[in-house]
Amino acid sequence: MHYNEEAVAPFPIDDVLARMQRSGVRGIVANSRPNDGTVALAAAPQAAAVGVKVVPFVRLYRNRADYTGWFADETVYTMVQQQLAAGTKTGPFKGIGEFHLYDSANADGPVAKKLMLLAQEKGLAVLAHVDDDAIDRLLRHAPRAQLIWAHTGIGGAPVARVRALLARYPSLMGELSYRPGLTDANGHLSAEWKALITAYPDRFMIGSDTWVNARWSDYEALMGAARLWLGDLPAPIAQRVAWSNAAQMFGVDLPR
């Protein structure tokens, strides 16, 4: 989830945590533009009070201009290093991202390569909003890096291609917000995605993608929609996708 600067005033921390609590959300991967929102969430005593575990990521964006040029901007790499060194009041950052690549060739940019190698070296997860070609490129730089594919390809890469990438890269995970074709017109899981998730039950996770304020307004409905299609999976697999895959990845001990 994102807690970007434009969300802070209309959706203060108490409000967003209440939305999570009402939705039964017990853990979040937090990132924001700039990173101040994530740092504030991680430090908020209210999160522990309502039973929400915050897993902080360093986002690459200080402002909107960074979206399009971060992969070749050495000042972004320096900023990430500084944020990782500083950490948060409740512990270290656990990952890097979310970042975007609007041209998959930019996955070969100098800073993109360095960040993938940094993540691999330090055991950090990477959250990447990219196409399937960029997945190949990023993981060629750092094949042991833990890469979370935001939306598992928001452009709608065919399920067969997703399956092939999961088979090729054991460290690749798929996040499922906004995924075209995931559900049918009634919000239920499509047959091809049910088959894929059942084949790889330990490789997917749920996200909210609160990238604009309207998504915060609809947060409980978004989580309700996810619960609907999760109900189409066998209960043990649904539990893995809903929370235990992510909890295991980040060493979060959530109550059962």
C-alpha angles and dihedrals in degrees: 000000000000125000097188124181094260091058098053099080100041093037109036119189095264090054097049092046090051089053090052092047092051089049094051092244110156102172137028139187101223127202132156148179104269106014093244092092093055092046090051093049092048091051096045111115088202090071093063090042092059095038100252116142113211117210106191124213127189109239119208096223122095088168139349093277090068092065094079105037109028094108091070100030113105091193088065090054090050091049091052091051091050093049092048091050092050096045119178133289090260099044145295129327111263101203152359125252163334092223132162133222112192090181113041091212088070088071083082092057115125096248093044089056093046093049092050091051091046090052092049092048095048098038094245125153120236122216110202131182097202143122127263093265090057090051088060092046096047094048092048087064094049112010094179095051116116103241122189110200105217109228088354085261114338089203090067105252107194116268090241089059092048089050091051092051092049089051092048098046116043091188094057118109128185125224112203111206115120092006111161113230095014093116137024128240090281094052096255124133114272118240095244093050092046088054092048096047091045089052092049105028094158096052105068139071140180125250136179101207097207091186094145130031092251088068090056089051089053096039097119092046090050092053090046090054090052091050089053095059093037085061088065090066127076107272097248091052093044089054091052093051094042096054122322097076091056093039091054092047093054099034093245116159105211123183115253 
